[in-house]
Amino acid sequence: VPGLLDVGKSGLAGAILDAHIEAHPDDPDGHFWLGETVIRVVASGIWPTEKLEEAEMSIGKALELRPDYEEAEVASCTIARLRGDEDLARSRFEGLLTKYPNSALAHYNLGLIKLEGDTNAALEHFRDGAERAPDDPDYPVGIARALVKLDRLAEARDAVAWAKRLAPEHPLPAELEDIETPPVAD
């Protein structure tokens, strides 16, 4: 299912998951991935945020079946963020970090949430996440975004280069496209 979602085949993923859940209704992974599929489709803008109710039900079922399911707890926090409830999302992700101090995803999401209001804290969350997920290019991209906001452009370029080494085809956010290469002196 994750591979199908990565290539935009959410409909096929959903059909597989529906069949899986019908055959294995007590498997928390099936419920989690069905919720995660809805979350990803909503996050991509294809479906409206009202569809998050379906994700919430699936994620809730996964957590009912496995209360210590970290990925499902992250998904639950993400639903709050996608609904635009930054305070609730922040609170939930902070609680998640208390429960799972090594959660790279919680650090990443807190970095995203704090990027606008507390850039230094965002930078620290992206760095903490990068330590825990050293092969994921999203963390150095997050670091670069925070460094740009802090006007530390040379360091931001280094972070972009790090992300590109990890994933040469990684799409950069707009604010990083101009810093990818240093300006040429006149």
N, C-alpha and C positions, 0 to 999 in steps of 0.2 A: 504493500500500500504506500509506504513512503516514497518509493521510486515512481509510482504512478502519479502521486501528487507533485513530485518534483518536475515532471514533464507535462503537467497540466491536464492529466486524465482523471479529474475528480469524479466525473460521472461513473467511469468504470470502477474506480476505487469505492465509491458509494455502493454500487451494485454488489461488488464482492463482499463488502462489509455487511450489507443487509443479509446476504445469504449466510455469511459466517455467523452473525448474531442469531439468525433463525436456527441454525444447526447447533450453536454453542451459546445459549443465552446467558450462561454464568461465566463467560470469559471476559474479564475486565478489559483486555486489550482490544477486543472488537468494539466495545462501547467507546473506549478512549479514541480509537482511530476514526470512528464515525464522527465523534465530536470534533476531533482535530481537523477532519476533512471540511466540515462546515466552517470552522474558524478560518481555515486558509482561504476558502472561497469567499467568505465575507471580507477578509483582510485584503484580498486582491481586488475588491470592488465589484465582483460579479454579482454577488447576492447582497441584499440590504441587511442592515444590522438586526432587523426583526428576526432573521433566521438564527440569530444567536441563541434564541430560546431552545431550538432543537439541539444545538451544541451543548447548552447547559444541561439539558436532560440526559444526553449521552454521557457527558463527563460526570454528572452526578451519579449515574448508574455505575460507572467504572469505579468511582470512589466508594460507593456503597459496597461493591464487591471486593475492593482492595483499598482500605482506608489510607494506607501508606504509599499510594501510587504517586510518586513525585511528579511525573510528567502530566498526570491528570490534574494535580494541584496547580501546576504552572498554567495549564490550559484554562482552568477556572479563573485564575488571576488575569489571564490574557483577555478573557471575555469582558471583564470589567473595563480593561483598557480600551478595547475596541468599541465599547459602548460610550466611551468618552468620559467615564467616571475615574479621572486621574487620582483623586484622593483615595477611593476605594481600592483601585489597582495598586497604588503605592503601599497602602496599608497591608494588602494581601501579600504583595511581593516581599515586604519587610518581614511579615510573619513567616513566609516561606523560608527566608534566609535564616530565621531563628531556628526553624525546624530542620532545615537542610543547609548548613553553613557553606557547603561546597557546591551549591547549585549555580552553575555557570549561567543558566537561563534566567534565574532570578536576578543575578547581577546585571545581565544584559538588559533586561526589561527595566530595571530600576535606572540603569544608565540612560535609556531612552526617555523615561519619564522625567528624569532630573536634568536632561540636556538643556532645556529652556530656562529653568529657574536657578539651578545650582550646578553650573558646569564643572566645577572642581570635583564635586561629589560624583557626577556622571562619569568623569574621567577615571576616578578610582574604581567605580563599579565595572567599567569596561576593562580596566587593567586586571581587576580581580577575576573577571570572567575569562580573560585571555589566559591567565595562569591555569585555570581549571579546564579550559578547552583550547589547547595550544594549536590545534590544526584547523580551527574554525575561523575563516576570514572575516566574519561579521564583527568579531571583537576588535581587531586592529582598525577596521573601518569605523567602529564606534569611537575608538581612541582618536582617530584622525578627525572625526567630526567635532569632538570636544576640544581638541587642540586648535582647530581652526577658530572656534568661538573664543578661545583664549588668546588668539592672535600669535600662536606659536607655530608658524607655518613650516619651518624647517623640520620640526619634530613631526608635524602632520604629514609632510611628504614621506618621511621615513616610515610612518605607520601605513600609509597607502602602499608603499613599496612592499612592506611586509605582507599586507593583504594580497597584493598581486602575486607575490611568490607562492602564497598558499593556494590561490585560485586565480590564475591569469585572466579568466573571463568574468571575474566578479563584477557585477554592475555597481558603479560608484554613485552615491547620492550626488545631486547637482552641486552642492557646495564643495565637493572634493575634486570635481573634474578639472577645475582651473589650477589646482595646486599640484596635480600629478607630476608635472615637470617644473623645475625651477625657472623663474623668469630669466630671459636672456638680457644681459647687461648691454646698454647702448654703446 
